[in-house]
Amino acid sequence: MATQYIEEFAFYQQLKYYYDTNRGKIRSRYNDLTKKFLAYNDKKENPDAFLRTPQFEALEMYVFIKEFMGNPQVYEMFDDWRNRRDKFSDASYYAVDKGGQIRLYTEEAKEVTDILFKQMKNYREDYPNYIYALTMGLGKTILMATCIFYEFLLANKYPRDKRFCHNALVFAPDKTVLQSLREIITFDKNKVVPPEYARVLDANIKFHFLEETGTTLHTIDDSDFNIIISNTQKIIVKKKRKDPKPVDVLFDNGSLLSSLYGDMSDDSDEAWDDASLMDNQRFKKLCRLPQLGVYVDEAHHLFGADLEKQIRAKKNDKTSLRATINMLAERTSIVACYNYTGTPYVNKQLLPEVVYAYGLKESIWHGYLKDADPISFENVKSTEFLKIAVTTFWERYGGKLYEGLNPKLAIYASGVEEAVNEVRPALEKIIADLGIPTSSILLNVGDTKYTKNNDIKNFNDLDVKGSQGNEKQFIILVDKGKEGWNCRSLFGVAMFRNPKSKIFVLQATMRCLRNITDDRLTATVFLSKENYDTLDDELHKNFNMEIKDMKSNTEKPKSVYKVRVLPPPRTIVLKKIWHEYSLEEKSYTEPVDFKLSDIDYSKYESIMYEKDSIARESSLKEKNVDYIKEQMKFSEFSLVGEVARYLNISCVLINKIIKESVDGVDVILDAVNKYNEILDDVIIPGIFHSLFEVKAELRTEDKELVLLREPKDAGYYEFSAKDELVVNNQYKAFTPEQIAKSFHADTYCFDSAPEKECFMQYITNNRVKEVYFTGMFTANQGDLSVQYYDPESGRVRQYYPDFLARLDDGSYQLIEVKGDNKIDDTIVKAKAEAAQEMAVASGIEYKMYAGSEIMKTHILSYLDKTKA
């Protein structure tokens, strides 16, 4: 039992479960800028948000750990969680296993987590170290850029807050992947940053791309908002071979000339003796940058032991990535190290510092990657393997276009000679028999004798519509594919010979999984039986899955339904409600009472928690440590200036208001200097309301709403749903009269059994003349929505009620179905209040049913009693 539990236990899932169940409380603690940043990237609030769901979930976890948890070590978070301590004092007594099942957190489970705690503590660094595991193709580079942009925006607004990074060092594992990180520089910030804030970033960010060994790092000491992109070899410390000559002293790394021209030593010379360490110019420059965030890009190919070597290198390995980061941490302030990788597993073992993971299975199931159809062959010759692979590929994909791109097949040879002398002649004959021109072959083997500059250009243009590279459909490769190669139009991989590295089978296979078009597509992988077995084994080691798992979702089986709009368009006239605000100036007539004596100052206090011993049962002590906070100290003069600048009001008037206030200038200064937040929370709003009055006026107008519109670019909408929760207009148990009173779309895909039951009760009740399920169309497919103020994010959002019904007396009902545990949720209440306001103004009734009420009672029985 204990062994099974530890295999199924993952702390990152517990973090996600805790966040999801406490999301409202957590996000209410965030800065307003953070709320806006998250809202801009949340598809639930901004339908045009750019980030995919896994990217946004990872961003949410990134912000949660930073702003709510306060940048702790992972083992510290884990220890607090398992003991329900500090921030986790209200954590559930349930835990989540890897299959998403919730189980009681028993004493036996607690004993097992002791083992994990020891692992985490043993692996810890001197700085927070987090791993974000998103499988290849989900956009880790974009996620990394988004996190850095968030850091810089918050650091710009709160420069004294030590949680935020003022500079970012981005590490690539090697030179090839280094090129893919250029996307951080070229990426359009407006896709993930609200435009008004993107301009702030453009004005402040300074990029430094260390591509060549001798490239000098031109950062200004103690400056902010630098993004340095490099690989380990461009930063790492080196050993000094011999005593310096006079010319060496002139160009010494610490000298002025060295800072201008960079490290002049020969990086390629590895004949080092045991002399003292010498760090290069770039390393010294990095040590002079404050609040450094280190971002490690594993670049889609660091699987298995390679990942463990990079993340868990021995302390005495001075050429390792981890050692370099550790040496930086000794010399400058590192906020945290953020590792982005394709898998959270190393040889089936979950890495202990993973805080978010989105796996290969889920990515395929949810349409973020192509599916894969692995086909293996046993007891066939290489030419036979190649012929059936090419023929099958052409039968499946030949003549098709995907976003204007031809599908490609990557054929791997074990070496250059095999590629040139065996694979290419055989391939030319096979495609000639199929009527395919030999010009569709591209050879890229890393040897300039056979692969020319034009071949490299065509290889880089495989995904460029209308290019010569796009005409190449059969790509013969040697080794290429384990690092930094992204080809969305790749639909097949063929590998007959066994490569030297087993992990290469997995790496090459994953090259063809990148998504293209909005359709769910399947690539084909052709392997020898031995390579097939290797792929299965590597999937198990690195993703805790098997080949069969790629083909079916056993957790939450859903089918894709094509939902068509049925004429005529259904409409309803409702009141559009809005408030108009006006600002009127008032004369300053009486002293302002800020009521500083009534404020609960505890919410501003800094608290330290201390336990006397971990060896015995001792209580947790709390201690106020306000003295560690860096607070701006205002004088009367500077306080007046700050308020006047903020409100754009005369300093003379502000000075008069503060001096004449009921609290008095001394009390105000004491409060503000102790907690700077009092200025923004109390003083400025108090002065504002003494000089201005905000008046609100309710406005309404009738507006005809269309419940569902035809899709713009297709004949149907697509929805995923469990089969048992789907009802269509051919349902045999309905009478023709019942079908006629509903179905503005031919298929309804319900989210829950109570929603389906609610529909069943309404459509079969004789008092109901029309009923439409509107809750599934939440992406602007119709006009029936309610604007409400979200108290958590501080933004106006759209809410879509579940049903609209018309009764036999001509009255209408807006209906919402909610789980019992959600009825009293803050956001649910905000939605209900807004819907109620619109309903009352429109002369209709708003009803909210609890799920248990629907499942246990006849919710419309009151109608029959009314009629009687």
Protein Blocks (a to p, Z undefined) as FASTA:
>chain_A
ZZmmmmmpcfklmmmmmmmmmmmmmmmmpcfklmmmmmmmmmklmmmbfbdfklmmmmmm
mmmmmmmnoopafklmmmmmmnopajlmmgcfbdcdfkopacdddfklmmmmmmmmmmmm
mmpcfbdcddddddehilpmlmmmmmmmmmmmmmmmmmmlmkbcfbdcdddfbfklmmmm
mmmmmpcfklmgcfklmmmmmmmpccdddfbfklccfbdehiahiacdddfklmmccddf
bdcdfklmmmgmkbmklmmnopabdfklmcbcfbdcdddfklmmmmmpghiacdddekhp
agcjllmmmmmgcfklmkbmklmmmmmmmmmccfbacdddfbfbeehiacfkbcbdcdfk
lmmmnopaccddddddehiafklmmmmmmmmmmmmmgoiaeehiacddddddfbfklmmm
mmmmmmmmmmmmnopafklpccdehpaklmcfklmmmmmmmmgghiaklmpmbdcdehia
pgopacfklcbdcdfbdcfblklmmmmmmmmmpcedjbdcdddddddfklmmmmmmmmmm
mnopafklmmpcfklgcddddddddddddddddddddddddddddddfbdcdehlmmpcf
klmpccddddfbfkbccddddddfkklpccddddfklmmmmmmmmnopafklmmmmmmmp
mnopmlmmmmmmmmmmlmmmmmmmmmmmmmpccddddddddddddfbdcdfkbcbdcddd
dfklcccfkbfkbcfklmmmgojbfbdcdfbfklmmmmmmmmmpmklmbdcdfklmmgop
ambdcddddfknopacddddfbdcddfkopacddddddfklmmgmklmmmmmmmmmmmmm
nopacddddfklmmmmcfklmmmmmmZZ
